[in-house]
Each structure stands twice: as C-alpha cells, then as structure tokens.
Amino acid sequence: MAGSLNKVILIGRLGQNPEVREVGASKVANFSIATDESYTDRSGNKVEKTEWHRIVMWNKAAENAESYLKKGSLVYIEGKLETRSWENDAGEKRYSTEIKSFSFQMLDNKNDQSQRNDSYSSQSFTQKEPTAQNTFSKEGAHSNENPIESSSNNPMTENVVKDENEDDLPF
C-alpha cells in the first residue's frame, strides 16, 4: 500500500540491561524502556503515568546495544511497531506488540552515567575515533540518514560518549 508509514520514535530509560542471545546465525537483543508523562487532572491533582515499551534489536544493533546500553540509560530509539502471535501451552492465542528497532542514540551525559553505574567509565564506553554522532544503525556504522538527527543545532546529535579528558563545561 503506497503512502503508509510505520515509524516509532521514543525517548526513555532502560528498565534492565539488554538481554542478548543468538537465534541461528543472528543475534537479538531484548529490553524495555520506560516513558513517562505527567498532567493535572480536573481536581487539580498531579497525575504521573509511566508506559513500558518492549524493544527488539537484531544483529549489529543488538551487539551495540549490549556494549553501550545499561539499566537506567537514557536512549533515543527509532523503529517500527510489530505484532506477533503464538499459541500458549493451553492452546490460547497470545499477542505481543514490540518496537523493532534498527538504531538508537545514547542521550546520557558523562556525569549521569558515572553517578548511575561505575561500569560506564570502563573501556567499552570510550570511543576510539571522534564522530559527529553517536547513532548506531543496522549496518553498524554511524548514520546520518535522518535530517532531524543531522541538524547541527539539535541537542540529540551531541556526541554523548566523550574522551576521558573532555569535560561538559560550555567554555
């Protein structure tokens, strides 16, 4: 069908470390992220709501998620909705809706990472080469496909994984 689009964009925090396993010759990562919103109801009470989203990544994106994402990480996810069905042991048809993602972008700053977990200062979180972005795609390379992400004044394009000698001061 021409003119249709299945695209999901989420910014949220990981509820657990990505679980990566091998499926045949491929790797798959599964994890959940939480998004939250708050509003004031008619009575003037503040209401907070958290929504959990299941994320599935395959191959190189799954490997990158395993290497870079940890519980509590703030992450930008792009993907598409997919619903799958199966029969449980009792013969009942079950459904699950997930976000199949091919790219993510880390949004944490260095201070958030070190406060949450000392493992962020390990070698796996230092970049070997400086890049314009920290977006990982299904090809495993840094991606500039999305014009919104490549905008020079967009805070999401900031390179989050910084050199050990670099600080977060604006001057």
C-alpha positions in Angstrom: 0.0 0.0 0.0 1.6 3.2 -1.1 1.5 6.1 1.3 1.7 4.2 4.6 4.2 4.6 7.3 5.1 2.5 10.4 7.6 4.5 12.5 8.0 4.9 16.2 10.3 7.4 18.0 10.8 7.0 21.8 13.0 8.7 24.4 13.1 6.8 27.6 15.2 4.9 30.2 16.1 1.3 30.1 14.4 -0.9 32.7 17.1 -3.5 32.6 20.3 -4.3 30.7 19.7 -5.6 27.2 19.3 -9.4 27.1 21.2 -10.7 24.0 21.0 -14.2 22.6 21.8 -16.0 19.4 19.0 -17.1 17.2 20.5 -19.2 14.4 23.3 -17.1 12.8 21.8 -13.9 14.1 21.9 -12.0 17.4 18.8 -10.5 19.1 18.6 -8.0 21.9 15.5 -7.6 24.1 14.9 -4.9 26.6 12.2 -2.5 27.8 12.3 1.3 28.1 10.0 3.5 30.2 8.5 6.7 29.0 6.6 8.9 31.4 4.2 11.8 31.4 2.5 13.9 34.0 -0.5 16.1 33.9 -3.0 17.8 36.2 -6.5 16.2 36.3 -9.8 18.1 36.7 -9.5 18.0 40.5 -6.1 19.7 40.4 -4.2 16.6 41.3 -0.9 15.9 39.6 -1.1 12.5 37.8 2.1 10.7 36.7 1.9 7.8 34.2 4.7 5.5 33.1 4.4 3.4 29.9 6.7 0.5 29.3 7.8 -0.4 25.7 9.4 -3.7 24.6 12.3 -3.1 22.2 13.8 -5.8 19.9 17.1 -5.2 18.0 18.9 -7.6 15.7 22.5 -8.3 14.6 24.8 -5.3 14.7 22.3 -3.1 16.5 21.9 -5.8 19.1 25.7 -6.0 19.6 25.9 -2.3 20.0 23.0 -2.3 22.5 24.8 -4.9 24.5 28.0 -2.9 24.5 26.7 0.6 25.2 23.3 0.4 26.9 22.8 -0.3 30.6 19.9 -0.3 33.0 18.8 3.4 33.6 20.4 4.7 30.3 18.5 7.5 28.6 18.1 6.5 25.0 16.5 7.7 21.8 15.0 4.7 19.9 13.7 4.6 16.3 11.9 1.7 14.9 8.6 0.2 13.8 5.7 -1.5 15.5 5.4 -5.2 15.0 2.8 -7.5 16.5 3.4 -11.2 16.7 1.2 -14.0 17.8 1.6 -17.5 19.1 -0.3 -20.2 21.0 0.5 -20.9 24.6 0.5 -24.3 26.3 -3.2 -24.2 26.9 -3.8 -23.6 23.2 -4.9 -19.9 23.6 -3.8 -17.4 21.0 -1.5 -14.7 22.5 -0.2 -11.5 21.0 2.7 -9.2 21.7 3.4 -5.8 20.3 7.0 -4.7 20.2 9.1 -2.0 18.7 11.6 -3.5 16.2 14.5 -1.0 16.2 17.4 -0.7 13.9 19.0 2.3 15.6 19.4 4.1 18.9 21.2 7.1 20.3 22.6 7.5 23.8 21.4 10.7 25.4 23.1 10.4 28.8 25.8 12.8 29.7 29.0 11.6 31.2 28.0 12.7 34.8 24.7 10.8 34.6 26.5 7.7 33.5 29.1 7.7 36.3 26.5 8.5 39.0 24.3 5.6 38.0 26.9 2.9 37.5 30.7 2.9 37.8 31.0 0.5 34.8 30.3 3.4 32.5 33.9 4.5 32.9 35.2 1.2 31.6 37.0 0.9 28.2 33.8 -0.2 26.5 32.4 3.4 26.8 35.3 5.3 25.3 35.3 5.9 21.6 38.3 5.1 19.5 37.6 7.7 16.9 35.7 11.0 17.2 32.4 11.1 15.3 29.8 13.6 14.5 27.1 11.5 16.1 26.6 8.5 18.4 23.8 6.9 16.4 24.1 3.2 15.7 22.3 1.7 12.7 21.6 -1.8 11.4 24.7 -1.5 9.2 26.8 -0.9 12.4 28.1 2.4 11.1 27.3 5.9 12.3 24.2 7.0 10.4 23.2 10.5 9.1 20.2 9.3 7.2 17.6 11.3 9.2 17.8 15.1 8.5 16.4 15.8 12.0 19.4 13.9 13.6 21.9 15.6 11.3 20.8 19.1 12.2 23.8 20.9 13.8 21.6 22.7 16.4 19.7 19.6 17.6 20.8 18.5 21.1 20.2 14.8 20.2 23.2 14.9 17.7 25.6 15.8 20.5 28.3 13.1 20.8 27.5 11.7 24.2 30.4 9.2 24.6 33.3 11.6 25.2 37.0 11.2 25.6 38.2 10.8 29.2 40.0 14.2 29.1 36.9 16.0 27.8 34.6 17.8 30.2 31.0 19.0 29.9 31.7 22.7 30.5 30.5 25.0 27.8 33.7 27.2 27.7 
